[in-house]
Amino acid sequence: MIARISMHYKYPVVSAFFRRSFISTHQKRMLSTAAAKERVCLVGSGNWGSVVGKIIGQNVLKHSNQFEPEVRLWVFEEIFKGEKLTTLINREHENPKYLPGHKLGANIKATSDLYEACQDATVLVFVLPHQFVRGVCDKMMGRISPNAKAISLIKGLEINADGVTLFSEEISRRLGINVASLSGANIANEVAEEKFCETTIGCRTSGRDGELFLNLFNTPYFRVNVINDTAGVELCGALKNVVAVGAGLSDGLGYGSNTKAAIVRRGLLEMRKFGQTFLGDVVQTDTFFESCGVADLLTTCMGGRNRKVAEAFARTGKPIDVLEQELLNGQKLQGTLTAKEVNEFLSARNMVNDFPLFTTVYRIIYEGLETEAIVRDI
């Protein structure tokens, strides 16, 4: 998924929007006496979406007093080895294209019909490329339960000169529901193999909804911590990719562990400064020490595509788009795109000098600044 950033609002105004959204939804729930079980719809079926489907499929059965057993999985239909991907998932109980070798559970029902997938859903789990969010949400309007809630697993923000938009806020605005966020040091294939890790859920309504999402995601190997800082969780998921590009440049220059550690530390400080400067007090300092913060930052700077391609850039001097073709089969890097968008945002506010690491990464990738500046200019 491409992590992107934009700000179409002044954040205090958005905070007020969320307060109004919460009050409205909370009042509706208080007025409702229905004791129906939650019906889950998983929106997205790529690698990470399939891993999450495996977890959710098990947990709805474990918490059968709270959830309906069937989990609907919306799949962007593809032909794989001569058959529809939905047909293969429903027959084999596995996503052979994006997560081969891992069973999803017979209670996962794949469909390419978005209307069918989200019909009467009370819990929506968004795990799809960011560019589809608006269109998918618009098609969902009027199809979901009025008491629905959602969680976004989309790592990143949208950033441009005007401001920053959280994807949880965009989903909430379009569907009129409360939206939480999940992010952490969660390499998909390691989670699928049930190797222990942690993750962070940001949930403004951290009481009842926080408990619901905890039951939906927490396992002995996928340990969940619920906090009330949705904005901070999403911010970390995007900005850590810029820092990972800096770490990769350092690796490509052969600078060693000490230098990388310095870049990671400075990157963490700039991530926190960005959040607290532009999103205000809603971004909490403690969030940067959660799995979504320092842990995800460390994982991304030690491995991952952003570090890998940046290292190759420093070693070979090849353009990023060429390396994306060679190393990522044409997929786009999150970190370089985010660096460009952050620079556009900071330039509009004459603040590029206040974020030297973010700015240096941008100038090396896009303006031809010598790679050695990654330590000289930060």
ABEGO torsion letter per residue (X at the ends): XBBBBBBABBAAAAAAAAAAAAAAAAAAAAABABABBBBBBBBEABAAAAAAAAAAAAAAAABAAABBABBBBBBBBBBBGGBBAAAAAAAAGBBAAABBGBBAEAABBBBABAAAAABGBABBBBBBBAAAAAAAAAAABGABBAABBBBBABBEBBBBAAEBBBAAAAAAAAAGBBBBBBBEBBBAAAAAAGBBBBBBBBBABABAAAAAAAAAABBAABBBBBBABAAAAAAAAAAAAAAAAAAAAAAAAGAEAAAAAAAAAAAAAAAAAAAAAAAEAABBAAAAABAABAAAAAAAAABEAAAAAAAAAAAAGBBAAAAAAAAAGGBBBAAAAAAAAAAAAAAAAGAAAABAAAAAAAAAAAAGBBAAAAAAAX
